[in-house]
Amino acid sequence: MLKMLTAYTLETDEADVAVSDILGQLERQSRLLANAVGLIACDVEFIETGVVRALCEQLPFEVAGCTTLTSAVPGAHGQRILSLSVLTSEDVSFSTAISAPLPAEGIGREVENAYEAALSKLPGLPSLILAFTPVMPTISGAVILEHLDTVCNGTPIFGPFSTDYTLAFEESMTILNGEASENTVAFILMHGDVNPRFFVSGSADGNIQKQPAIITKSDGYLLQEVNDMLLSDYLDTLGLKPDNRNAKTAITLPLVVTDETMVPLTRAIYSLTPEGHAICGGKMPVDAALAIGRLDYSAVLEKSTETMRELLAEENINAILMYPCMVRNIMLGPDTDDEIRAIVDMIGDRAPYHLSYAGGEICPMQGSDKRLINCFHNFTFIACVF
């Protein structure tokens, strides 16, 4: 069985004060069991001031995580916060690893080496992998997931892509044991009877185009034609004319893609090319159904609360991990805390939780054969219950 302990600090400048905050909160909770691992989420400032390094040096377990836009644990939430959650168990084992910096091409070797290093410290194969993944301008998140999925032979993978306050995620980093980098994958392997239960929500059902189109031409992550029309022309027929020729500017237009697995996946358009094509956050297979979604304030709250009702109907909830997409936070406008407040209010004191916004999400979904498939998502709210 897994237990979760949580702590936080708002202190960004004085590392000794921040460490004292965290250690004091952990000491007031139940003791650590035989095995433990930490999950960290914070603003990049906590890395720059040395707080993250100082904290990890004082903790008696390994810690993995990434930077975030906003995070929450019981007792606090906000932008300028460092959140630490500790998974601890008598019968579940943990191991961590971080890859070498990922090159622009051929990342498989770095991912495989890190996975093998973590696997060598476990008594057997992992039952779940928590991945903390970088957002990189030259590598799609789906490509990184493909390599992870291959090396772990389909073991369920769950976790966030790093994010920050910049449009191009220029300051986002992954973290392992106090070391941070903008181009490495950090992960936690878990061995034992974890029994994770996964939840995914995207755009509200009423905000998804009722008559889906068909992708008629694409090249991997490049969406070229829909219904035999140039992608930009197709968007024009729907009254959607995104003006984006800069690869650093994301378009908040969810594309809901359903292929032969019958798993609907939400994709982001990262940029439009001068030819009128779209560079997307995941593969856009020919003959897949394509529907245009819409994400606004009401859709964000509708789907997250709907998913939380489904989640909280579960029995034996010992811990909850949640990673909403940072675009959801942006679409809340000036009321950026409303999604977190709604979620926190629904959980109450039911179970300890860890929430942080992500620049992309990894969460398994059931395919048409009921088998779990590791999937890369945009715009979604993902959760894992232990």
C-alpha positions as CSV (number, residue, x, y, z in Angstrom):
1,M,0.0,0.0,0.0
2,L,1.1,3.5,-0.8
3,K,0.9,6.5,1.5
4,M,1.5,10.2,0.6
5,L,2.9,12.9,2.8
6,T,2.9,16.5,1.5
7,A,4.7,19.8,2.4
8,Y,5.3,23.2,0.8
9,T,7.2,26.4,1.2
10,L,6.8,29.9,-0.1
11,E,10.4,30.9,0.8
12,T,12.4,31.5,-2.4
13,D,15.4,33.4,-1.1
14,E,16.5,31.8,2.2
15,A,17.3,28.1,1.6
16,D,17.7,27.2,5.2
17,V,14.2,28.7,6.0
18,A,12.7,26.8,3.1
19,V,14.3,23.5,4.1
20,S,13.1,24.1,7.7
21,D,9.6,24.7,6.4
22,I,9.5,21.4,4.5
23,L,11.2,19.2,7.1
24,G,9.0,20.5,9.9
25,Q,5.8,19.8,8.0
26,L,7.0,16.2,7.1
27,E,8.0,15.5,10.7
28,R,4.5,16.4,11.9
29,Q,3.0,13.8,9.7
30,S,3.1,10.0,9.8
31,R,6.6,8.5,9.7
32,L,8.2,7.3,6.5
33,L,7.8,3.6,5.7
34,A,10.6,1.4,4.4
35,N,10.7,2.9,1.0
36,A,10.1,6.5,-0.1
37,V,10.5,8.8,-3.1
38,G,9.7,12.6,-3.5
39,L,7.9,14.5,-6.2
40,I,8.7,18.1,-6.5
41,A,7.1,21.0,-8.4
42,C,8.2,24.6,-8.3
43,D,8.9,27.8,-10.1
44,V,12.3,28.1,-11.6
45,E,13.3,30.7,-9.0
46,F,13.5,28.0,-6.4
47,I,16.2,26.4,-8.5
48,E,18.1,29.6,-9.2
49,T,18.3,30.5,-5.5
50,G,19.6,27.1,-4.5
51,V,16.5,26.1,-2.5
52,V,15.8,22.9,-4.5
53,R,19.4,21.7,-4.2
54,A,19.6,22.5,-0.4
55,L,16.3,20.7,0.2
56,C,17.2,17.6,-1.7
57,E,20.5,17.4,0.2
58,Q,18.6,17.2,3.4
59,L,16.0,14.6,2.5
60,P,16.5,10.9,3.2
61,F,15.1,9.8,-0.2
62,E,15.5,10.6,-3.9
63,V,13.4,13.4,-5.4
64,A,12.2,13.9,-9.0
65,G,10.0,16.5,-10.6
66,C,9.9,19.6,-12.8
67,T,9.2,23.3,-12.9
68,T,5.6,24.4,-13.2
69,L,3.2,27.3,-13.7
70,T,1.2,26.7,-10.5
71,S,1.0,23.9,-8.0
72,A,-1.0,22.7,-5.0
73,V,-0.8,20.4,-2.0
74,P,-3.0,20.3,1.0
75,G,-2.8,23.6,2.8
76,A,-1.5,25.8,-0.1
77,H,-1.6,26.5,-3.8
78,G,-0.2,29.2,-6.0
79,Q,2.4,30.3,-8.5
80,R,5.3,31.1,-6.1
81,I,5.3,27.9,-4.2
82,L,7.5,24.8,-3.9
83,S,5.4,21.7,-3.4
84,L,6.8,18.4,-2.2
85,S,4.9,15.1,-2.1
86,V,6.4,11.9,-0.7
87,L,5.2,8.5,-1.7
88,T,6.1,5.9,0.9
89,S,5.4,2.2,1.2
90,E,6.5,-1.0,2.9
91,D,6.0,-3.2,-0.1
92,V,6.5,-0.9,-3.1
93,S,10.0,-0.1,-4.3
94,F,11.2,3.0,-6.0
95,S,14.1,4.0,-8.2
96,T,15.0,7.1,-10.1
97,A,17.1,8.2,-13.0
98,I,17.7,11.1,-15.3
99,S,18.8,10.9,-18.9
100,A,21.8,12.6,-20.5
101,P,20.8,15.8,-22.4
102,L,18.6,14.8,-25.3
103,P,20.0,15.6,-28.8
104,A,17.9,17.1,-31.5
105,E,17.7,13.7,-33.2
106,G,18.3,10.1,-32.1
107,I,17.2,10.4,-28.5
108,G,16.6,6.6,-28.0
109,R,20.0,5.8,-26.6
110,E,19.8,8.5,-23.8
111,V,16.3,7.4,-22.8
112,E,17.2,3.7,-22.8
113,N,20.4,4.2,-20.8
114,A,18.5,6.1,-18.1
115,Y,15.7,3.6,-17.9
116,E,18.2,0.7,-17.6
117,A,20.0,2.5,-14.8
118,A,16.8,2.9,-12.9
119,L,15.7,-0.6,-13.6
120,S,19.0,-2.1,-12.3
121,K,18.1,-0.7,-8.8
122,L,14.7,-2.5,-8.7
123,P,14.0,-6.1,-7.5
124,G,11.9,-6.7,-10.6
125,L,10.1,-5.0,-13.5
126,P,8.3,-1.7,-12.9
127,S,4.5,-1.6,-12.6
128,L,4.3,2.1,-13.1
129,I,6.6,4.9,-14.4
130,L,6.3,8.5,-13.4
131,A,8.0,10.6,-16.1
132,F,9.0,14.3,-15.9
133,T,9.7,15.4,-19.4
134,P,11.2,18.5,-21.0
135,V,9.4,20.7,-23.5
136,M,11.9,21.0,-26.4
137,P,11.5,23.1,-29.6
138,T,13.1,20.4,-31.8
139,I,11.5,17.2,-30.3
140,S,7.7,16.5,-30.0
141,G,6.6,15.3,-26.7
142,A,5.0,12.3,-28.4
143,V,8.4,11.3,-29.8
144,I,9.9,11.2,-26.3
145,L,6.9,9.2,-25.1
146,E,7.4,6.7,-28.0
147,H,11.0,6.0,-26.9
148,L,9.9,5.6,-23.3
149,D,7.1,3.3,-24.2
150,T,9.5,1.2,-26.3
151,V,12.2,0.7,-23.7
152,C,9.7,-0.1,-20.9
153,N,7.7,-2.5,-23.1
154,G,4.4,-0.7,-22.6
155,T,4.5,-0.3,-18.8
156,P,2.0,2.4,-17.8
157,I,3.6,5.9,-17.9
158,F,2.1,8.9,-16.2
159,G,3.4,12.5,-15.7
160,P,3.9,16.1,-16.8
161,F,6.0,18.0,-19.2
162,S,7.9,20.9,-17.6
163,T,6.5,24.4,-17.9
164,D,7.1,28.0,-16.8
165,Y,5.8,31.5,-17.5
166,T,7.4,32.0,-20.9
167,L,5.6,31.3,-24.2
168,A,8.4,29.1,-25.5
169,F,9.1,27.3,-22.1
170,E,12.5,28.8,-22.1
171,E,13.0,28.4,-18.4
172,S,11.3,25.1,-17.8
173,M,13.4,22.3,-16.3
174,T,13.3,18.7,-15.1
175,I,14.7,17.9,-11.7
176,L,16.4,14.9,-10.0
177,N,18.0,15.1,-6.6
178,G,18.6,18.8,-6.7
179,E,20.1,18.9,-10.3
180,A,18.0,20.6,-12.9
181,S,18.2,20.7,-16.7
182,E,16.1,22.0,-19.6
183,N,16.7,19.0,-21.9
184,T,16.7,15.8,-19.8
185,V,14.0,13.2,-18.9
186,A,13.7,12.4,-15.2
187,F,11.6,9.5,-14.0
188,I,10.6,7.3,-11.1
189,L,10.1,3.6,-11.5
190,M,7.7,1.9,-9.1
191,H,7.8,-1.9,-8.5
192,G,5.0,-3.6,-6.6
193,D,1.2,-3.7,-6.3
194,V,0.6,0.0,-7.1
195,N,-2.9,-0.4,-8.6
196,P,-3.0,3.0,-10.3
197,R,-6.3,4.2,-11.7
198,F,-6.1,6.8,-14.5
199,F,-8.4,9.7,-15.5
200,V,-8.3,12.0,-18.5
201,S,-10.5,14.9,-19.6
202,G,-10.2,17.3,-22.4
203,S,-12.6,19.8,-24.0
204,A,-16.2,19.8,-22.7
205,D,-18.3,17.5,-24.9
206,G,-20.6,20.4,-26.0
207,N,-17.5,22.3,-27.3
208,I,-16.4,19.6,-29.7
209,Q,-17.3,19.8,-33.4
210,K,-20.2,17.5,-34.0
211,Q,-19.3,16.4,-37.6
212,P,-15.6,15.3,-37.6
213,A,-13.5,15.7,-40.7
214,I,-10.9,13.2,-42.0
215,I,-7.2,13.8,-42.2
216,T,-6.3,13.3,-45.8
217,K,-2.6,14.2,-45.9
218,S,0.0,14.4,-43.2
219,D,3.6,13.6,-42.5
220,G,4.1,12.5,-38.9
221,Y,3.4,15.5,-36.8
222,L,2.8,17.8,-39.7
223,L,-0.9,18.2,-40.6
224,Q,-1.2,19.1,-44.2
225,E,-4.7,18.5,-45.5
226,V,-8.2,17.9,-44.0
227,N,-11.0,16.7,-46.3
228,D,-8.6,17.1,-49.2
229,M,-8.3,20.8,-48.3
230,L,-5.2,22.7,-47.2
231,L,-5.3,22.8,-43.4
232,S,-5.3,26.6,-43.3
233,D,-8.2,26.7,-45.9
234,Y,-10.1,24.1,-43.9
235,L,-9.8,26.2,-40.7
236,D,-11.1,29.2,-42.8
237,T,-14.3,27.3,-43.7
238,L,-14.9,27.0,-39.9
239,G,-14.4,30.7,-39.3
240,L,-11.1,29.9,-37.6
241,K,-8.2,32.0,-38.9
242,P,-5.3,31.7,-36.4
243,D,-2.6,34.1,-37.3
244,N,0.6,32.3,-36.3
245,R,3.8,32.1,-38.2
246,N,6.0,31.9,-35.2
247,A,7.0,28.5,-33.8
248,K,7.3,29.9,-30.3
249,T,3.6,30.9,-30.2
250,A,1.1,28.2,-29.3
251,I,-2.4,28.3,-30.7
252,T,-5.1,27.4,-28.1
253,L,-7.2,25.4,-30.6
254,P,-7.7,21.8,-29.4
255,L,-7.7,19.2,-32.2
256,V,-9.4,15.9,-31.2
257,V,-8.0,13.0,-33.2
258,T,-9.4,9.5,-33.2
259,D,-7.5,6.7,-35.1
260,E,-8.1,3.0,-35.5
261,T,-7.5,2.4,-31.7
262,M,-10.6,4.5,-31.1
263,V,-8.8,6.5,-28.4
264,P,-9.6,10.2,-28.8
265,L,-6.5,12.3,-28.2
266,T,-6.3,16.1,-27.9
267,R,-3.5,17.7,-29.9
268,A,-2.2,21.3,-29.9
269,I,-1.1,23.2,-33.0
270,Y,2.4,24.4,-32.1
271,S,2.7,26.6,-35.2
272,L,1.5,27.1,-38.7
273,T,4.0,26.9,-41.6
274,P,4.1,29.4,-44.5
275,E,2.5,26.6,-46.7
276,G,-0.6,26.5,-44.5
277,H,0.3,23.3,-42.7
278,A,0.2,22.8,-38.9
279,I,3.0,21.4,-36.7
280,C,1.2,19.5,-34.0
281,G,1.9,18.1,-30.6
282,G,1.4,14.5,-31.7
283,K,1.1,12.3,-34.8
284,M,-1.7,13.1,-37.1
285,P,-2.4,9.8,-39.0
286,V,-4.0,9.8,-42.4
287,D,-7.7,8.6,-42.3
288,A,-8.0,9.5,-38.6
289,A,-11.1,11.5,-37.6
290,L,-10.4,15.1,-36.7
291,A,-12.8,17.3,-34.7
292,I,-12.1,20.9,-33.6
293,G,-12.6,21.5,-29.9
294,R,-13.0,24.7,-28.0
295,L,-11.5,25.5,-24.6
296,D,-12.9,28.4,-22.5
297,Y,-13.5,29.2,-18.9
298,S,-16.7,27.1,-18.6
299,A,-15.3,24.1,-20.5
300,V,-12.2,24.0,-18.2
301,L,-14.2,23.9,-15.0
302,E,-16.9,21.6,-16.4
303,K,-14.5,18.9,-17.4
304,S,-12.2,19.1,-14.4
305,T,-15.1,18.9,-12.0
306,E,-16.8,16.1,-14.0
307,T,-13.5,14.1,-13.9
308,M,-13.1,14.8,-10.2
309,R,-16.6,13.4,-9.5
310,E,-15.7,10.3,-11.3
311,L,-12.4,10.0,-9.5
312,L,-13.8,10.6,-6.1
313,A,-16.3,7.8,-6.6
314,E,-13.4,5.4,-6.4
315,E,-12.8,3.4,-3.3
316,N,-9.5,3.1,-1.3
317,I,-8.0,6.4,-2.3
318,N,-4.7,6.9,-0.6
319,A,-3.1,9.5,-2.8
320,I,-4.0,11.6,-5.9
321,L,-1.6,13.0,-8.5
322,M,-3.0,15.6,-10.9
323,Y,-1.5,17.4,-13.9
324,P,-3.7,19.9,-15.8
325,C,-2.4,21.4,-19.0
326,M,-1.1,25.0,-18.5
327,V,-3.3,26.2,-21.4
328,R,-6.3,25.5,-19.2
329,N,-4.8,27.9,-16.7
330,I,-4.4,30.5,-19.4
331,M,-8.0,30.1,-20.6
332,L,-9.3,31.0,-17.1
333,G,-8.3,34.6,-17.8
334,P,-7.9,36.7,-14.7
335,D,-9.4,33.9,-12.5
336,T,-6.4,31.6,-12.8
337,D,-6.9,29.9,-9.5
338,D,-10.5,28.8,-10.1
339,E,-9.7,25.3,-11.5
340,I,-7.4,24.6,-8.5
341,R,-10.0,25.9,-6.0
342,A,-12.7,23.8,-7.5
343,I,-10.6,20.7,-7.4
344,V,-9.3,21.3,-3.9
345,D,-12.8,22.0,-2.5
346,M,-14.0,18.7,-4.0
347,I,-11.2,16.7,-2.5
348,G,-11.5,18.3,0.9
349,D,-9.8,16.0,3.4
350,R,-10.6,12.8,1.5
351,A,-7.0,12.1,0.6
352,P,-3.6,13.8,0.2
353,Y,-3.0,15.2,-3.3
354,H,-0.3,16.8,-5.5
355,L,-1.3,19.0,-8.4
356,S,0.9,21.0,-10.8
357,Y,0.2,22.5,-14.3
358,A,2.1,20.9,-17.2
359,G,3.3,21.8,-20.7
360,G,2.0,18.5,-22.0
361,E,0.6,15.4,-20.3
362,I,1.3,11.6,-20.4
363,C,-1.4,9.3,-19.3
364,P,-2.5,5.8,-20.3
365,M,-6.0,5.3,-21.9
366,Q,-7.9,2.2,-22.8
367,G,-7.9,1.2,-26.4
368,S,-10.8,-0.6,-28.2
369,D,-9.4,-3.9,-26.8
370,K,-9.5,-2.5,-23.2
371,R,-5.7,-2.6,-23.1
372,L,-3.9,0.4,-21.7
373,I,-2.1,2.5,-24.2
374,N,0.5,5.1,-23.2
375,C,-0.7,8.4,-24.7
376,F,0.6,11.9,-25.1
377,H,-2.0,14.7,-24.6
378,N,-2.4,18.4,-24.9
379,F,-5.1,20.6,-23.2
380,T,-6.1,17.8,-20.8
381,F,-6.5,17.3,-17.1
382,I,-4.9,14.0,-16.1
383,A,-5.1,12.3,-12.7
384,C,-3.8,9.1,-11.1
385,V,-5.2,7.6,-8.0
386,F,-3.4,5.2,-5.7
